[in-house]
Amino acid sequence: MKVLCVLGFVLLLMLKIVLLPVRALLGLLDLSLEFVGKIVCRIGEIFGTIFLLIVVISRICGDVSNTAFLEGLIFAVLAAVIPRVLYILGGSLIAGIQGLLRQI
């Protein structure tokens, strides 16, 4: 019985050593995702805001129909929201994987 316990401890120690580079790479991936994600989110917000202003100004001037206005409004909101959703989802996924690896 003690042999199995020692063998399990040795295997667990080897697994921790093997997973150490994976954990380090996930940390670097998380940092790079945060950096790039913030830039992409900012670009999406700027693009969505500009497009929203164009759609609203066109609607005020009377050049746009109701359906085109709603489509432009939805597109502007999605242009700002989708990058942020992907940024949050990616960060949560990496954090979840890191949490699972910490439990080992």
All heavy atoms as an XYZ file, in Angstrom:
784
protein
N       0.823     -1.193      0.000
C       0.000      0.000      0.000
C       0.871      1.262      0.000
O       0.552      2.235     -0.662
C      -0.924     -0.045      1.219
C      -1.981      0.993      1.198
S      -3.084      0.637     -0.158
C      -4.325      1.783      0.119
N       1.952      1.213      0.772
C       2.843      2.358      0.824
C       3.545      2.562     -0.520
O       3.838      3.686     -0.896
C       3.858      2.182      1.938
C       3.232      2.237      3.303
C       4.239      2.728      4.289
C       3.553      2.745      5.637
N       3.657      3.983      6.289
N       3.772      1.465     -1.247
C       4.407      1.567     -2.556
C       3.495      2.344     -3.511
O       3.949      3.202     -4.273
C       4.735      0.156     -3.103
C       5.227      0.247     -4.536
C       5.737     -0.546     -2.229
N       2.196      2.066     -3.473
C       1.239      2.780     -4.325
C       1.177      4.260     -3.953
O       1.058      5.127     -4.827
C      -0.134      2.148     -4.220
C      -0.322      0.792     -4.895
C      -1.707      0.256     -4.609
C      -0.081      0.876     -6.369
N       1.255      4.540     -2.673
C       1.210      5.931     -2.220
C       2.454      6.689     -2.703
O       2.347      7.817     -3.201
C       1.114      5.958     -0.693
S       0.746      7.578     -0.028
N       3.605      6.080     -2.573
C       4.845      6.709     -3.032
C       4.822      6.855     -4.549
O       5.217      7.891     -5.100
C       6.072      5.898     -2.559
C       7.349      6.401     -3.226
C       6.194      5.957     -1.046
N       4.360      5.821     -5.262
C       4.273      5.873     -6.721
C       3.322      6.984     -7.175
O       3.620      7.728     -8.113
C       3.813      4.520     -7.273
C       3.762      4.395     -8.790
C       5.146      4.539     -9.375
C       3.138      3.080     -9.173
N       2.194      7.125     -6.493
C       1.250      8.194     -6.813
C       1.854      9.563     -6.577
O       1.651     10.492     -7.369
N       2.613      9.708     -5.493
C       3.264     10.983     -5.205
C       4.300     11.322     -6.277
O       4.380     12.466     -6.730
C       3.936     10.930     -3.825
C       4.684     12.178     -3.485
C       4.000     13.335     -3.132
C       6.070     12.214     -3.522
C       4.688     14.494     -2.830
C       6.762     13.368     -3.228
C       6.072     14.509     -2.876
N       5.070     10.334     -6.692
C       6.085     10.556     -7.724
C       5.427     10.927     -9.047
O       5.878     11.851     -9.742
C       6.990      9.309     -7.871
C       7.877      9.421     -9.101
C       7.826      9.115     -6.624
N       4.342     10.241     -9.408
C       3.639     10.563    -10.653
C       3.029     11.965    -10.611
O       3.060     12.694    -11.604
C       2.563      9.521    -10.936
C       3.067      8.161    -11.412
C       1.895      7.188    -11.516
C       3.785      8.272    -12.726
N       2.484     12.340     -9.459
C       1.917     13.679     -9.307
C       3.003     14.749     -9.424
O       2.814     15.783    -10.073
C       1.192     13.809     -7.971
C       0.502     15.144     -7.695
C      -0.617     15.375     -8.705
C      -0.034     15.181     -6.289
N       4.153     14.491     -8.838
C       5.264     15.429     -8.931
C       5.751     15.569    -10.374
O       6.003     16.684    -10.850
C       6.408     14.968     -8.025
C       7.584     15.914     -7.875
C       7.132     17.219     -7.248
C       8.669     15.254     -7.052
N       5.824     14.451    -11.097
C       6.228     14.496    -12.502
C       5.198     15.253    -13.332
O       5.563     16.029    -14.222
C       6.417     13.074    -13.043
C       7.655     12.392    -12.515
S       7.823     10.658    -12.950
C       7.469     10.639    -14.677
N       3.922     15.050    -13.042
C       2.859     15.752    -13.769
C       2.933     17.253    -13.522
O       2.766     18.051    -14.454
C       1.496     15.200    -13.369
C       0.291     15.749    -14.102
C       0.376     15.400    -15.586
C      -0.988     15.215    -13.508
N       3.223     17.652    -12.288
C       3.349     19.076    -11.989
C       4.529     19.692    -12.738
O       4.445     20.816    -13.229
C       3.521     19.286    -10.483
C       2.241     19.155     -9.709
C       2.458     19.480     -8.252
C       1.148     19.387     -7.500
N       1.291     19.812     -6.096
N       5.619     18.963    -12.837
C       6.797     19.466    -13.544
C       6.508     19.587    -15.038
O       6.898     20.551    -15.686
C       8.012     18.569    -13.270
C       8.439     18.724    -11.813
C       9.168     18.896    -14.202
C       9.495     17.740    -11.360
N       5.789     18.602    -15.591
C       5.457     18.635    -17.017
C       4.484     19.767    -17.326
O       4.579     20.414    -18.365
C       4.888     17.269    -17.460
C       4.279     17.349    -18.840
C       5.969     16.201    -17.413
N       3.552     20.048    -16.418
C       2.539     21.081    -16.667
C       3.017     22.493    -16.353
O       2.322     23.462    -16.659
C       1.277     20.778    -15.864
C       0.478     19.569    -16.339
C      -0.724     19.344    -15.428
C       0.029     19.736    -17.770
N       4.198     22.629    -15.776
C       4.707     23.961    -15.455
C       4.887     24.839    -16.693
O       4.446     26.004    -16.688
C       6.019     23.839    -14.667
C       6.578     25.136    -14.111
C       5.605     25.741    -13.112
C       7.915     24.882    -13.458
N       5.486     24.340    -17.785
C       5.573     25.194    -18.986
C       4.203     25.533    -19.581
O       4.010     26.629    -20.112
C       6.393     24.365    -19.976
C       7.075     23.337    -19.176
C       6.246     23.105    -17.967
N       3.256     24.621    -19.461
C       1.906     24.886    -19.977
C       1.270     26.033    -19.192
O       0.655     26.932    -19.776
C       1.030     23.615    -19.910
C      -0.401     23.902    -20.301
C       1.622     22.518    -20.774
N       1.446     26.014    -17.883
C       0.904     27.089    -17.058
C       1.576     28.422    -17.379
O       0.924     29.471    -17.413
C       1.053     26.757    -15.582
C       0.127     25.635    -15.144
C       0.273     25.300    -13.697
N      -0.049     26.455    -12.872
C       0.226     26.531    -11.578
N       0.841     25.546    -10.969
N      -0.104     27.597    -10.887
N       2.890     28.392    -17.636
C       3.600     29.623    -17.985
C       3.117     30.156    -19.328
O       2.910     31.367    -19.485
C       5.100     29.358    -18.026
N       2.922     29.273    -20.292
C       2.418     29.708    -21.602
C       1.002     30.272    -21.507
O       0.670     31.240    -22.189
C       2.466     28.559    -22.595
C       3.855     28.198    -23.118
C       3.787     26.960    -24.008
C       4.446     29.360    -23.882
N       0.179     29.664    -20.660
C      -1.171     30.198    -20.476
C      -1.138     31.581    -19.835
O      -1.945     32.454    -20.171
C      -2.010     29.244    -19.627
C      -2.574     28.034    -20.353
C      -3.246     27.103    -19.358
C      -3.547     28.441    -21.424
N      -0.203     31.799    -18.924
C      -0.048     33.134    -18.334
C       0.361     34.169    -19.373
O      -0.172     35.280    -19.405
N       1.309     33.795    -20.226
C       1.717     34.714    -21.302
C       0.586     34.952    -22.286
O       0.395     36.073    -22.768
C       2.937     34.151    -22.023
C       4.246     34.175    -21.232
C       5.343     33.455    -22.000
C       4.649     35.590    -20.905
N      -0.164     33.897    -22.602
C      -1.302     34.038    -23.503
C      -2.357     34.960    -22.903
O      -2.952     35.778    -23.606
C      -1.904     32.668    -23.817
C      -3.077     32.643    -24.778
C      -2.639     33.104    -26.161
C      -3.677     31.254    -24.848
N      -2.562     34.853    -21.602
C      -3.530     35.713    -20.929
C      -3.094     37.175    -20.993
O      -3.906     38.065    -21.268
C      -3.692     35.269    -19.481
C      -4.833     35.978    -18.780
O      -5.827     36.324    -19.452
O      -4.739     36.182    -17.549
N      -1.809     37.431    -20.767
C      -1.310     38.809    -20.832
C      -1.402     39.373    -22.244
O      -1.798     40.527    -22.444
C       0.131     38.866    -20.341
C       0.336     38.640    -18.845
C       1.811     38.568    -18.524
C      -0.345     39.721    -18.040
N      -1.054     38.555    -23.231
C      -1.133     39.051    -24.609
C      -2.577     39.244    -25.043
O      -2.895     40.191    -25.766
C      -0.402     38.108    -25.565
O      -1.016     36.844    -25.575
N      -3.474     38.363    -24.599
C      -4.894     38.524    -24.914
C      -5.431     39.805    -24.290
O      -6.223     40.516    -24.912
C      -5.704     37.317    -24.437
C      -7.200     37.419    -24.637
C      -7.543     37.244    -26.113
C      -7.926     36.394    -23.803
N      -4.996     40.102    -23.083
C      -5.451     41.322    -22.428
C      -4.971     42.559    -23.193
O      -5.735     43.493    -23.415
C      -4.934     41.358    -20.995
C      -5.414     42.540    -20.209
C      -4.972     42.488    -18.761
O      -4.501     41.440    -18.309
O      -5.098     43.531    -18.089
N      -3.716     42.547    -23.614
C      -3.166     43.688    -24.348
C      -3.878     43.882    -25.687
O      -4.373     44.968    -25.997
C      -1.660     43.479    -24.570
C      -1.027     44.541    -25.414
C      -0.851     45.819    -24.920
C      -0.617     44.267    -26.701
C      -0.271     46.805    -25.697
C      -0.031     45.238    -27.488
C       0.139     46.511    -26.980
N      -3.935     42.823    -26.482
C      -4.560     42.915    -27.805
C      -6.066     43.141    -27.673
O      -6.660     43.898    -28.445
C      -4.258     41.640    -28.625
C      -5.036     41.618    -29.912
C      -2.775     41.540    -28.905
N      -6.685     42.497    -26.679
C      -8.127     42.648    -26.487
C      -8.531     44.073    -26.185
O      -9.540     44.571    -26.696
N      -7.739     44.741    -25.363
C      -8.063     46.139    -25.049
C      -7.943     47.030    -26.278
O      -8.763     47.926    -26.489
C      -7.159     46.650    -23.929
C      -7.533     46.095    -22.579
C      -6.676     46.665    -21.498
C      -7.102     46.094    -20.150
N      -6.282     46.606    -19.051
N      -6.929     46.773    -27.103
C      -6.764     47.565    -28.325
C      -7.929     47.326    -29.276
O      -8.519     48.272    -29.816
C      -5.415     47.232    -28.998
C      -4.275     47.730    -28.133
C      -5.338     47.851    -30.387
C      -2.911     47.289    -28.602
N      -8.291     46.048    -29.479
C      -9.382     45.717    -30.395
C     -10.710     46.258    -29.864
O     -11.539     46.758    -30.641
C      -9.438     44.195    -30.642
C     -10.681     43.801    -31.407
C      -8.190     43.736    -31.381
N     -10.917     46.168    -28.554
C     -12.154     46.718    -27.975
C     -12.235     48.227    -28.185
O     -13.301     48.761    -28.513
C     -12.230     46.399    -26.487
S     -12.628     44.696    -26.117
N     -11.119     48.905    -28.023
C     -11.120     50.355    -28.226
C     -11.403     50.706    -29.684
O     -12.184     51.614    -29.972
C      -9.753     50.928    -27.805
C      -9.639     52.414    -27.946
C     -10.538     53.165    -27.015
N     -10.191     52.826    -25.651
C     -10.892     53.174    -24.586
N     -11.971     53.901    -24.728
N     -10.539     52.811    -23.392
N     -10.796     49.960    -30.617
C     -11.061     50.204    -32.044
C     -12.531     49.932    -32.362
O     -13.164     50.694    -33.104
C     -10.128     49.342    -32.916
C      -8.695     49.842    -32.795
C     -10.565     49.348    -34.371
C      -7.666     48.928    -33.421
N     -13.077     48.852    -31.809
C     -14.495     48.544    -32.026
C     -15.410     49.624    -31.476
O     -16.413     49.986    -32.096
N     -15.068     50.142    -30.303
C     -15.872     51.213    -29.719
C     -15.821     52.477    -30.579
O     -16.847     53.125    -30.798
C     -15.376     51.533    -28.309
C     -15.685     50.463    -27.293
C     -15.007     50.735    -25.958
O     -14.299     51.762    -25.831
O     -15.175     49.907    -25.068
N     -14.640     52.808    -31.043
C     -14.500     54.007    -31.884
C     -15.264     53.830    -33.191
O     -16.013     54.723    -33.616
C     -13.014     54.309    -32.139
C     -12.344     54.765    -30.844
C     -12.844     55.372    -33.227
C     -10.840     54.861    -30.925
N     -15.092     52.665    -33.840
C     -15.801     52.399    -35.094
C     -17.314     52.405    -34.880
O     -18.061     53.000    -35.671
C     -15.346     51.061    -35.666
C     -16.046     50.672    -36.928
C     -15.793     51.348    -38.108
C     -16.970     49.638    -36.946
C     -16.436     51.001    -39.276
C     -17.615     49.286    -38.100
C     -17.362     49.964    -39.277
N     -17.779     51.751    -33.817
C     -19.215     51.732    -33.524
C     -19.772     53.108    -33.236
O     -20.864     53.454    -33.689
N     -19.012     53.910    -32.496
C     -19.460     55.266    -32.183
C     -19.540     56.132    -33.426
O     -20.529     56.862    -33.631
C     -18.502     55.908    -31.159
O     -18.437     55.080    -30.000
C     -18.982     57.291    -30.766
N     -18.522     56.051    -34.266
C     -18.531     56.845    -35.505
C     -19.686     56.416    -36.399
O     -20.410     57.259    -36.951
C     -17.176     56.729    -36.226
C     -16.097     57.462    -35.433
C     -17.258     57.284    -37.640
C     -14.697     57.230    -35.940
N     -19.871     55.093    -36.534
C     -20.959     54.610    -37.377
C     -22.310     55.013    -36.798
O     -23.230     55.377    -37.534
C     -20.876     53.085    -37.536
C     -21.722     52.550    -38.639
C     -21.315     52.653    -39.954
C     -22.944     51.941    -38.375
C     -22.090     52.171    -40.982
C     -23.729     51.451    -39.386
C     -23.302     51.568    -40.700
N     -22.449     54.962    -35.470
C     -23.696     55.372    -34.826
C     -23.966     56.856    -35.068
O     -25.108     57.243    -35.363
C     -23.631     55.082    -33.326
C     -24.862     55.450    -32.514
C     -26.038     54.564    -32.930
C     -24.582     55.304    -31.042
N     -22.941     57.681    -34.963
C     -23.127     59.112    -35.227
C     -23.531     59.363    -36.674
O     -24.406     60.204    -36.941
C     -21.844     59.877    -34.893
C     -21.519     60.016    -33.412
C     -20.152     60.667    -33.243
C     -22.591     60.813    -32.705
N     -22.912     58.632    -37.602
C     -23.275     58.785    -39.017
C     -24.728     58.403    -39.243
O     -25.474     59.110    -39.943
C     -22.329     57.950    -39.904
C     -20.934     58.564    -39.895
C     -22.865     57.859    -41.323
C     -19.884     57.701    -40.548
N     -25.153     57.303    -38.635
C     -26.537     56.832    -38.818
C     -27.520     57.829    -38.204
O     -28.544     58.160    -38.811
C     -26.713     55.426    -38.210
C     -28.174     55.045    -38.123
C     -25.951     54.398    -39.022
N     -27.216     58.325    -37.015
C     -28.129     59.265    -36.351
C     -28.187     60.586    -37.120
O     -29.279     61.149    -37.321
C     -27.694     59.486    -34.883
C     -28.449     60.642    -34.256
C     -27.908     58.225    -34.075
N     -27.057     61.086    -37.568
C     -27.053     62.338    -38.340
C     -27.803     62.152    -39.661
O     -28.564     63.033    -40.082
C     -25.609     62.823    -38.565
C     -25.030     63.299    -37.233
C     -25.554     63.937    -39.598
C     -23.552     63.618    -37.283
N     -27.605     61.001    -40.305
C     -28.340     60.738    -41.551
C     -29.836     60.651    -41.292
O     -30.647     61.090    -42.112
C     -27.855     59.442    -42.189
O     -26.509     59.549    -42.572
N     -30.210     60.087    -40.138
C     -31.643     59.980    -39.804
C     -32.226     61.359    -39.538
O     -33.353     61.654    -39.943
C     -31.817     59.068    -38.583
C     -33.232     58.896    -38.134
C     -34.046     58.202    -39.187
N     -35.412     58.076    -38.704
C     -36.442     57.908    -39.473
N     -36.273     57.798    -40.765
N     -37.639     57.818    -38.981
N     -31.470     62.204    -38.863
C     -31.954     63.557    -38.579
C     -32.113     64.343    -39.870
O     -33.094     65.092    -40.037
C     -30.990     64.274    -37.602
C     -31.080     63.625    -36.220
C     -31.308     65.758    -37.503
C     -30.055     64.121    -35.234
N     -31.192     64.174    -40.790
C     -31.282     64.877    -42.077
C     -32.383     64.291    -42.957
O     -32.773     64.910    -43.949
C     -29.949     64.802    -42.817
S     -28.650     65.745    -42.001
N     -32.861     63.118    -42.639
C     -33.962     62.513    -43.389
C     -33.524     61.685    -44.577
O     -34.341     61.361    -45.434
N     -32.268     61.321    -44.646
C     -31.767     60.558    -45.780
C     -31.940     59.044    -45.619
O     -31.736     58.306    -46.568
C     -30.260     60.839    -45.991
C     -30.003     62.299    -46.325
O     -30.944     62.955    -46.805
O     -28.876     62.749    -46.096
N     -32.307     58.586    -44.431
C     -32.326     57.153    -44.132
C     -33.741     56.728    -43.752
O     -34.432     57.416    -43.008
C     -31.348     56.840    -42.974
C     -31.391     55.381    -42.586
C     -29.934     57.243    -43.337
N     -34.157     55.557    -44.241
C     -35.468     55.023    -43.874
C     -35.404     54.399    -42.480
O     -34.334     54.257    -41.888
C     -35.901     53.965    -44.892
O     -35.044     52.851    -44.819
N     -36.564     54.024    -41.963
C     -36.630     53.428    -40.641
C     -35.857     52.114    -40.566
O     -35.148     51.853    -39.588
C     -38.084     53.189    -40.228
C     -38.789     54.478    -39.899
O     -38.148     55.465    -39.558
N     -40.112     54.472    -40.002
N     -36.001     51.254    -41.581
C     -35.318     49.953    -41.555
C     -33.802     50.125    -41.650
O     -33.056     49.454    -40.947
C     -35.817     49.045    -42.693
O     -35.633     49.709    -43.939
C     -37.278     48.707    -42.509
N     -33.356     51.042    -42.501
C     -31.914     51.279    -42.615
C     -31.357     51.870    -41.316
O     -30.234     51.546    -40.901
C     -31.610     52.195    -43.781
N     -32.150     52.725    -40.673
C     -31.726     53.303    -39.396
C     -31.574     52.217    -38.342
O     -30.570     52.184    -37.614
C     -32.730     54.363    -38.939
C     -32.466     54.880    -37.559
C     -31.383     55.711    -37.320
C     -33.288     54.527    -36.511
C     -31.128     56.192    -36.046
C     -33.039     54.999    -35.233
C     -31.963     55.828    -34.995
N     -32.553     51.317    -38.234
C     -32.473     50.245    -37.250
C     -31.326     49.285    -37.550
O     -30.629     48.833    -36.642
C     -33.800     49.488    -37.175
C     -34.958     50.235    -36.508
C     -36.226     49.416    -36.577
C     -34.612     50.566    -35.075
N     -31.127     48.975    -38.824
C     -30.009     48.101    -39.187
C     -28.675     48.758    -38.848
O     -27.765     48.104    -38.331
C     -30.072     47.760    -40.668
C     -31.191     46.819    -41.032
C     -31.318     46.607    -42.526
O     -30.537     47.221    -43.285
O     -32.204     45.838    -42.929
N     -28.553     50.038    -39.138
C     -27.324     50.759    -38.806
C     -27.101     50.849    -37.308
O     -25.968     50.704    -36.823
N     -28.181     51.047    -36.563
C     -28.090     51.108    -35.114
C     -27.632     49.768    -34.542
O     -26.734     49.712    -33.691
C     -29.449     51.513    -34.538
C     -29.535     51.717    -33.038
C     -28.742     52.952    -32.653
C     -30.976     51.839    -32.605
N     -28.218     48.688    -35.022
C     -27.840     47.348    -34.553
C     -26.392     47.045    -34.929
O     -25.626     46.504    -34.121
C     -28.809     46.291    -35.112
C     -30.186     46.453    -34.460
C     -28.285     44.883    -34.888
C     -31.269     45.615    -35.087
N     -25.995     47.387    -36.142
C     -24.618     47.142    -36.574
C     -23.624     47.925    -35.719
O     -22.572     47.402    -35.341
C     -24.443     47.503    -38.047
C     -23.047     47.294    -38.543
C     -22.579     46.029    -38.819
C     -22.202     48.382    -38.711
C     -21.279     45.836    -39.258
C     -20.907     48.203    -39.158
C     -20.439     46.916    -39.432
N     -23.944     49.179    -35.403
C     -23.045     50.003    -34.595
C     -22.888     49.427    -33.189
O     -21.778     49.370    -32.650
C     -23.571     51.440    -34.526
N     -23.988     48.962    -32.617
C     -23.919     48.374    -31.281
C     -23.139     47.065    -31.312
O     -22.293     46.807    -30.446
C     -25.350     48.164    -30.714
C     -25.317     47.335    -29.455
C     -26.010     49.509    -30.455
N     -23.383     46.233    -32.314
C     -22.662     44.963    -32.420
C     -21.174     45.182    -32.674
O     -20.339     44.419    -32.183
C     -23.269     44.090    -33.517
C     -24.628     43.477    -33.202
C     -25.116     42.672    -34.389
C     -24.577     42.616    -31.960
N     -20.824     46.216    -33.428
C     -19.418     46.509    -33.693
C     -18.684     46.864    -32.403
O     -17.488     46.599    -32.269
C     -19.289     47.644    -34.696
N     -19.380     47.430    -31.447
C     -18.762     47.790    -30.176
C     -18.818     46.641    -29.164
O     -17.934     46.514    -28.323
C     -19.441     49.022    -29.599
N     -19.838     45.784    -29.267
C     -20.060     44.767    -28.239
C     -19.332     43.455    -28.529
O     -18.780     42.844    -27.611
C     -21.579     44.520    -28.072
C     -21.852     43.318    -27.212
C     -22.237     45.746    -27.474
N     -19.300     43.012    -29.770
C     -18.731     41.700    -30.094
C     -17.256     41.592    -29.704
O     -16.865     40.575    -29.112
C     -18.984     41.353    -31.575
C     -20.456     41.028    -31.772
C     -18.123     40.175    -32.015
C     -20.845     40.752    -33.198
N     -16.395     42.579    -29.973
C     -15.009     42.434    -29.512
C     -14.884     42.314    -27.996
O     -14.083     41.545    -27.484
C     -14.314     43.706    -30.008
C     -15.133     44.159    -31.151
C     -16.531     43.768    -30.824
N     -15.706     43.044    -27.272
C     -15.659     42.973    -25.812
C     -16.120     41.607    -25.312
O     -15.541     41.047    -24.384
C     -16.501     44.075    -25.182
C     -16.385     44.082    -23.675
C     -16.874     45.359    -23.066
N     -16.241     46.542    -23.594
C     -15.078     47.033    -23.158
N     -14.415     46.417    -22.235
N     -14.590     48.137    -23.670
N     -17.146     41.040    -25.938
C     -17.623     39.709    -25.555
C     -16.529     38.668    -25.791
O     -16.273     37.813    -24.932
C     -18.904     39.349    -26.335
C     -19.240     37.883    -26.189
C     -20.063     40.208    -25.871
N     -15.865     38.742    -26.941
C     -14.789     37.793    -27.228
C     -13.617     37.967    -26.271
O     -12.991     36.989    -25.851
C     -14.329     37.951    -28.681
C     -15.356     37.541    -29.741
C     -14.820     37.838    -31.130
C     -15.728     36.086    -29.608
N     -13.327     39.194    -25.901
C     -12.254     39.482    -24.946
C     -12.576     38.883    -23.577
O     -11.731     38.217    -22.958
C     -12.058     40.994    -24.868
C     -11.217     41.488    -23.731
C      -9.870     41.170    -23.650
C     -11.760     42.295    -22.744
C      -9.093     41.640    -22.607
C     -10.995     42.768    -21.705
C      -9.664     42.437    -21.638
O      -8.903     42.898    -20.606
N     -13.783     39.084    -23.107
C     -14.190     38.549    -21.807
C     -14.247     37.025    -21.843
O     -13.799     36.353    -20.911
C     -15.542     39.154    -21.382
C     -15.374     40.639    -21.084
C     -16.118     38.433    -20.179
C     -16.671     41.388    -20.871
N     -14.786     36.468    -22.923
C     -14.882     35.019    -23.057
C     -13.502     34.364    -23.089
O     -13.265     33.357    -22.421
C     -15.668     34.653    -24.318
C     -15.913     33.179    -24.569
C     -16.848     32.614    -23.525
C     -16.475     32.973    -25.957
N     -12.576     34.936    -23.852
C     -11.222     34.395    -23.914
C     -10.515     34.460    -22.573
O      -9.843     33.505    -22.163
N     -10.647     35.570    -21.882
C     -10.038     35.704    -20.557
C     -10.617     34.721    -19.555
O      -9.887     34.132    -18.750
N     -11.921     34.531    -19.602
C     -12.563     33.571    -18.698
C     -12.148     32.141    -19.010
O     -11.936     31.335    -18.093
C     -14.083     33.683    -18.794
O     -14.513     34.954    -18.417
N     -12.021     31.832    -20.282
C     -11.599     30.488    -20.676
C     -10.175     30.200    -20.208
O      -9.907     29.122    -19.645
C     -11.701     30.344    -22.191
C     -11.367     28.978    -22.770
C     -12.400     27.957    -22.328
C     -11.305     29.047    -24.276
N      -9.282     31.133    -20.388
C      -7.900     30.944    -19.939
C      -7.835     30.850    -18.416
O      -7.114     30.023    -17.859
C      -6.996     32.060    -20.476
C      -6.847     31.905    -21.989
C      -5.631     32.039    -19.810
C      -6.103     33.023    -22.651
N      -8.602     31.682    -17.727
C      -8.624     31.624    -16.259
C      -9.174     30.288    -15.768
O      -8.684     29.738    -14.780
C      -9.457     32.773    -15.703
N     -10.176     29.755    -16.455
C     -10.723     28.454    -16.079
C      -9.719     27.334    -16.273
O      -9.585     26.449    -15.416
N      -8.993     27.366    -17.382
C      -7.970     26.344    -17.628
C      -6.855     26.460    -16.596
O      -6.375     25.446    -16.072
C      -7.425     26.458    -19.064
C      -8.521     26.093    -20.075
C      -6.219     25.555    -19.262
C      -8.138     26.368    -21.515
N      -6.452     27.683    -16.272
C      -5.417     27.864    -15.253
C      -5.900     27.366    -13.892
O      -5.131     26.783    -13.128
C      -5.018     29.330    -15.159
C      -4.147     29.790    -16.287
C      -3.791     31.268    -16.191
O      -4.523     32.045    -15.573
N      -2.702     31.653    -16.816
N      -7.163     27.584    -13.576
C      -7.717     27.081    -12.325
C      -7.710     25.569    -12.249
O      -7.414     24.970    -11.213
N      -8.049     24.926    -13.366
C      -7.997     23.456    -13.400
C      -6.580     22.943    -13.232
O      -6.349     21.942    -12.523
C      -8.580     22.937    -14.715
C     -10.088     23.036    -14.875
C     -10.480     22.609    -16.291
C     -10.780     22.159    -13.863
N      -5.620     23.613    -13.850
C      -4.232     23.183    -13.712
C      -3.683     23.451    -12.314
O      -2.797     22.718    -11.858
C      -3.355     23.877    -14.761
C      -3.583     23.451    -16.202
C      -2.696     24.244    -17.143
C      -3.352     21.968    -16.385
N      -4.190     24.466    -11.622
C      -3.755     24.729    -10.251
C      -4.217     23.635     -9.301
O      -3.580     23.394     -8.281
C      -4.304     26.075     -9.775
C      -3.334     27.187     -9.947
C      -3.807     28.451     -9.296
N      -3.723     29.499    -10.300
C      -4.741     30.138    -10.826
N      -5.945     29.899    -10.411
N      -4.566     31.050    -11.743
N      -5.335     23.009     -9.614
C      -5.862     21.960     -8.734
C      -5.043     20.675     -8.789
O      -5.129     19.849     -7.905
C      -7.312     21.660     -9.073
C      -8.258     22.783     -8.742
C      -9.683     22.461     -9.143
O      -9.952     21.434     -9.736
N     -10.599     23.351     -8.793
N      -4.252     20.523     -9.847
C      -3.439     19.307     -9.976
C      -2.250     19.400     -9.062
O      -1.625     20.370     -8.887
C      -2.985     19.104    -11.442
C      -4.196     18.843    -12.311
C      -1.980     17.977    -11.545
C      -3.891     18.696    -13.791
